[in-house]
Amino acid sequence: MKTVKNISAATALLVLALSPIAQAGELIYRPLNPSFGGDPFMGSYLLGKAQSQDTNTDPNARRAQPLNPTQRLIQNLESRLISQLISDVGRGDISDGGFDSDDFSVVVNDVGGELTVRVVDKLTGDVTNISVGGLFNP
């Protein structure tokens, strides 16, 4: 019995002698989320991970219907006319005029050096007025 105790004690001493010394250190909290003080460059990474895991869909979202060739032509012509209006204003060639379509109406007026652009959404009835002062007529 004495030899079993001696062997157990010797084994315990051997295990303690051969085991590495355990050291404790400070536990430091480092947040990842930039909202809680983490690295600001982690924000886009965390957002991308969250969006990739998002399986919810909006039940009210409308799916875009493909346009037929005629609708695409009309859309391109409307875009071109609006672009021309903006180009005229940028060059200083401001004259009263406008553009009218099924969806919206754009009216451009020059009143005493103040440019006024009025956009009316015919579908919702929303009106947007844009006024730019300090313009001069060449």
Disulfide bonds with the S-S distance in Angstrom:
none
